[in-house]
Amino acid sequence: MKRLLPLLSLLLFCFACQTSKPLRLSGVNMEKLEPLVLEPGYDPYALRIDVLRQKESGYDPVLEQYDEEDAPYHPVGFDLGNGLFFDLNYNLSFKVNQLPGITDPNTFKVRVINNLLTDRGTTYTIEPEQYCVEKRGKQNCYNTPREGDKLMIFGKRKLNYAIEEGQDQLTYIPRENRPRLDVEILPNGEDHYYTDGKGNSRHFFKKDNEINLVGRYLIKEVSDGKRLEIYKIWKRVNKVLFAIEKSDNTFYIYNRHRKGKKIEYDSGKLEVVRNNKVRTRIEILD
């Protein structure tokens, strides 16, 4: 049995564990970001760079203790602009296919290297009706055909799930033996959406230069649109968790101590840099 960790400790762990040295921001000419948007969206590839990744604890009966691990991505959520995506498991990430260097988000090939010492990587080949993931010589392919407004994801000839698109709404339909996981994103007025699931209703709305995500997080445009600030919503005072800025082909993600990471594109590759070291490299092959 897995459980979500208490949210405050989760947030502190999720971000603080990634940081120790301040980013060098002095003298960097930051540019205006794309305006915030709130649009139902999806990402079937799970090809993302984490900004805020939720954590779970799972009980190990052998060691008789709880172990932490990343919460799974959900394929459905909201596009927020600038490549940001907030999924229904409350993970905030950059979609790789929306970042600089990817010219066609539906047809591309990349190699993701998380261990630069061994140079071992995972290759993703994305095509309009199929995508393949190859790791250590083993390849798994998933067919992604469309029937009208419905996108279907098949693995090993079995339907994993489907996503049905409507006007300003999305429906996530899991395979037949998991009907309780059905969820709809439905409009509730201008720039306001709610999820209609099995006893689980959540609200998302945009007002002026702010986006409220299920009453837990607030994303706000500041500095004439040159910076995004992400807040944890409290009853009394909202707390800034971190900020996002952009210069040329580089995104900076940092906390109030200016500690964090950057995502930069150069010469056919994206790199995630933390503590002045490349932690992840994404080679754009096609």
C-alpha positions, -999 to +999 in steps of 0.1 A: +000+000+000+014+034-010+005+067+005+012+103-003+036+119+022+025+150+041+025+178+016+049+202+034+076+177+039+071+164+004+076+199-011+107+206+010+122+172+000+112+174-036+129+208-042+156+211-015+171+177-024+179+191-058+196+223-047+228+234-028+245+261-049+229+294-060+223+299-097+243+327-113+216+351-123+234+384-120+237+402-153+214+377-171+190+394-194+157+378-188+130+379-215+093+380-213+076+346-209+046+334-228+013+344-211-001+319-187-029+297-201-051+270-186-060+244-212-069+207-208-040+187-223-022+154-222+012+138-225+011+100-232+049+098-235+058+106-199+087+125-214+091+154-190+116+174-169+103+178-134+098+211-117+077+197-088+074+159-085+052+145-059+065+116-037+050+085-024+059+061+004+055+024+000+059-001+028+086-027+024+075-058+045+110-073+044+128-042+058+097-032+077+100+004+067+086+029+043+106+038+012+102+070-009+097+070-046+084+094-073+047+095-077+036+083-112+029+107-139-007+110-150-012+114-188-039+140-185-038+175-169-034+211-180-011+230-203+000+262-187+021+278-213+059+279-217+059+241-220+046+237-184+022+208-177+004+201-144-010+166-144-038+151-123-013+136-099-002+171-091+032+168-108+044+201-125+068+195-153+081+208-186+070+187-216+102+179-236+083+181-269+074+218-261+110+229-253+135+246-277+150+223-303+119+202-309+104+215-341+074+190-344+060+179-311+043+149-327+073+136-347+108+135-331+135+113-317+155+119-285+180+101-263+177+108-226+209+102-206+206+104-168+241+089-160+267+108-181+295+086-167+282+054-183+265+073-212+236+049-210+204+064-222+168+058-231+158+065-267+123+078-275+110+077-310+077+096-314+055+093-345+019+103-352+004+068-345+032+051-326+059+058-301+088+035-290+110+035-259+144+017-262+165+010-231+195-013-228+187-029-261+151-037-253+124-018-272+088-014-262+064+002-288+029+016-282+004+022-309-015+055-307-043+054-333-072+078-334-109+072-339-125+106-343-118+126-312-105+096-292-068+089-289-061+053-278-028+040-263-021+003-269+007-017-254+012-054-264-020-053-284-040-044-253-057-010-247-039+007-218-062+038-218-079+063-241-083+100-241-114+116-256-113+152-266-143+175-267-147+213-268-127+226-238-129+192-221-110+158-219-120+124-207-095+099-195-107+063-200-086+035-185-087-001-196-120-020-189-108-036-156-101-002-140-133+018-144-130+036-111-101+056-126-123+073-152-120+111-149-133+140-169-120+176-172-151+198-178-155+235-182-173+255-155-173+290-171-145+310-186-110+298-176-125+275-150-125+237-150-133+209-127-127+172-127-156+148-125-143+115-112-154+087-089-162+109-058-133+132-065-141+167-078-112+192-081-112+228-094-087+247-116-092+283-126-073+313-141-080+348-131-061+378-145-024+368-141-029+339-117-037+302-120-052+283-090-045+246-091-069+226-069-066+251-041-031+238-033-008+258-057-009+292-072+011+302-103+015+340-108+030+362-134+052+390-120+079+415-132+059+424-163+056+388-173+093+380-170+089+357-140+065+330-128+062+324-091+048+292-077+032+293-043+019+268-018-015+280-008-020+283+030-050+295+050-032+327+061-003+335+039+007+319+006+044+307+006+066+311-025+081+278-034+102+288-064+103+310-095+108+304-132+126+328-156+139+325-191+168+339-211+173+330-247+171+292-247+175+287-210+149+283-182+159+290-146+141+273-118+151+284-083+139+290-047+141+322-026+178+315-020+183+314-058+192+277-055+179+254-082+186+242-117+185+254-153+173+238-185+194+250-215+193+242-252+224+243-273+237+225-304+210+199-307+207+190-270+189+199-239+207+198-206+195+200-170+222+217-150+224+217-112+253+227-090+272+236-122+270+200-134+250+184-161+226+160-145+205+150-175+212+153-212+186+150-239+201+145-273+178+155-301+184+129-328+157+138-353 
